[in-house]
């Protein structure tokens, strides 16, 4: 049983102030016209957007970086020492897959300068990975618009997404949407280029209403 669960994961792929000059890649791609139009329509400035993510295999990191490029926003990785690449981390991921607690760094982030916070994590057996839940539990989201984003191979359970929405609202946030990319299993996975194209299409359709 453990081998089956492990295979599923293998195929899926302190207060800190987040500052653009520290957290954002210096090589930002130029926005497409549709992106510029969307940004104007949403009245969201990139310096008011923060992209926070946990990624174990790299898929969610890829999506997080594309979101950051899209909005030219700050990017903040969340570390979780219990889930390193390797057998031990995989075992912990399987055991904890539907938990809502995790040891993360940074534990808290100064969100005072942001209107929109994207929070990303892989989907583990239907649920956002524990670090995404822990980030919400640790941080005040008052008056923040929150977008959950995720990557997976199989799918997610809507009940977990609804529960995540409730957790965001309990912390004072305004839940906006769930943005996700299904990369697929080994023999039918999206390649990186198609993955990024799909991400951009999803972002073009995402509406971020200014608070």
PyMOL commands that set and color helices and strands:
alter all, ss='L'
color gray80, all
select helices_A, chain A and resi 2-11+20-23+33-42+46-48+59-71+81-83+87-96+130-138+158-170+186-188+192-205
alter helices_A, ss='H'
color red, helices_A
select strands_A, chain A and resi 15-17+49-53+74-77+108-110+116-124+127-128+145-152+174-182
alter strands_A, ss='S'
color yellow, strands_A
deselect
rebuild
show_as cartoon
